[in-house]
Amino acid sequence: MVEATLTVPLAGKRQDDAFMTRLMRSRRGIDTPDAADEAIVARLRDGDESAFMELIDRYGATMLRVAQMYVKDRASAEEVVQETWLAVLNGIDRFEGRSSLKTWLFRILTNRAKTRGERDGRMVPFSALAGTEAESDEPSVDPDRFLGLDSATPGAWAAPPRAWPHDRVLARETIGVIESAIDKLPEAQREVIRLRDVEGWTPMEVADALEITDGNQRVLLHRARAKVRAELEQYLDPEIAGGAR
């Protein structure tokens, strides 16, 4: 389920940046193996098939989605995922624990996906696409939501956002709005918000897996969250969302 960070009302850029900073500081951590990693690695080395199935259940869908960002079609992505699993099984004895198991796994995946994408002629690598999205002049919030220079308080909200009832935020229909909003995002923004807010990855893990800078992943996440919140506001509070128009 999408985490609660997406369900707060849309705020101004400075408020949103402050919120994002607090959130990221609370979630940023050192990418090292934990006890669960050590246990599953030991089981894999012992040939425990159930440990391998646990990894597939945990990361398989995400691996396929990430692979598709580097290659030309789903069939190629599926082949990359299969090659990655084989590499994991063949290389688990060489896993030294210098990073988390997840980071190691996705590093293998992205390396293989990049090689396959280059071989198949995908023209734009994901890192370049992410950089383009992050560096665009696209505003995070519709400028029409703020008062103009001719007002007494230029830059203030034309129609301030309001708090939403918690039960409406958590309703199934609302979750559907969130999922639909995420699906409509540009590719790089969509993947970053899914990894960060849906799957709970840390900034370091996202930047490493997608091979983008920490700054780019922060910008992409900020823009993605702003768009999703705007969609939520349109659904939950349409009078406010349209008040500036």
TASULMO-V467057 format. One record per pair of residues at least 6 apart in sequence whose ideal C-beta (glycine too) atoms are under 7 Angstrom apart, sorted by the first residue. I is the first residue (numbers start at 1). J is the second residue. Records with the same first field share a line. If there is no record, write none. Layout:
# TASULMO-V467057
I->J / J
This chain:
# TASULMO-V467057
1->175
2->175 / 178 / 197 / 198
3->197
5->23 / 197 / 225
6->178 / 197 / 225 / 228 / 229
7->169 / 232
9->161 / 162 / 163 / 164 / 233
10->141 / 161 / 226 / 229 / 230 / 233
11->19 / 161
12->141 / 157
13->140 / 141
16->140 / 222 / 226
20->222
24->203 / 218
27->202
28->202 / 203 / 204
29->202
31->99 / 100 / 103 / 204 / 205
32->100
33->97 / 100 / 101
37->100 / 101
40->51 / 54 / 55 / 101
41->92 / 95 / 101
43->51
44->51 / 52 / 92
45->92 / 93
59->102 / 105
62->199
63->81 / 84 / 109
64->77 / 78 / 81
66->106 / 109 / 110 / 209
67->77 / 80 / 81 / 109 / 113
68->74 / 77
69->126 / 187 / 191
70->110 / 113 / 114 / 117 / 122 / 126
71->77 / 80 / 113 / 116 / 117 / 120 / 122
72->120 / 122
76->116 / 120
80->109 / 112 / 113 / 116
83->112
84->108 / 109 / 112
87->108
88->105 / 108
95->104
102->205
103->205 / 208
106->209
107->208
110->209 / 211
114->125
117->125
126->210
127->211 / 212
129->187 / 188
130->188 / 210 / 212 / 216 / 220
131->216
133->186 / 188 / 189 / 220
134->216 / 219 / 220
138->223
140->222 / 223 / 226
141->226
144->244 / 245
145->157 / 158 / 244
146->155 / 156 / 157 / 158
147->153 / 154 / 155 / 156 / 158
148->154
158->243 / 244
159->240 / 243 / 244
161->233 / 240
162->237 / 240
164->236 / 237
168->174 / 236
174->235
177->231 / 232 / 235
178->228 / 232
181->227 / 228 / 231
182->190 / 193 / 194 / 228
185->193 / 224 / 227
188->220
189->220 / 223 / 224
190->224
191->210
192->206 / 217 / 220 / 221 / 224
193->221 / 224 / 225 / 228
195->201 / 206
196->206 / 221
203->214 / 217 / 218
206->217
207->213 / 214 / 217
233->240 / 241
234->241
